[in-house]
């Protein structure tokens, strides 16, 4: 379960002022492609030091390793619910 306790997601992509995910969009007329990137199990020492914005990962924020399949299911479930209006 990815229910989060403790830190609050301030912005859709921020966690305590640090970026945990991002969106990339590209227009290929007549379509708009959307890509989603989530920092899941990146350790603090693996974070690049020269970033424009501070970054974090779910693993850092939750202080435990996160199962990738759980993240995929949660994200796909959110997309399907959004598409189906649920």
Secondary structure, 3 states (H helix, E strand, C coil): CCCCCCCCCCECCEECCEECEEEEEEEECCEEEEEEEECCCCCHHHCCCCCCCCECCHHHHHCCCCCHHHHHHHHHHHHHHHHHCC
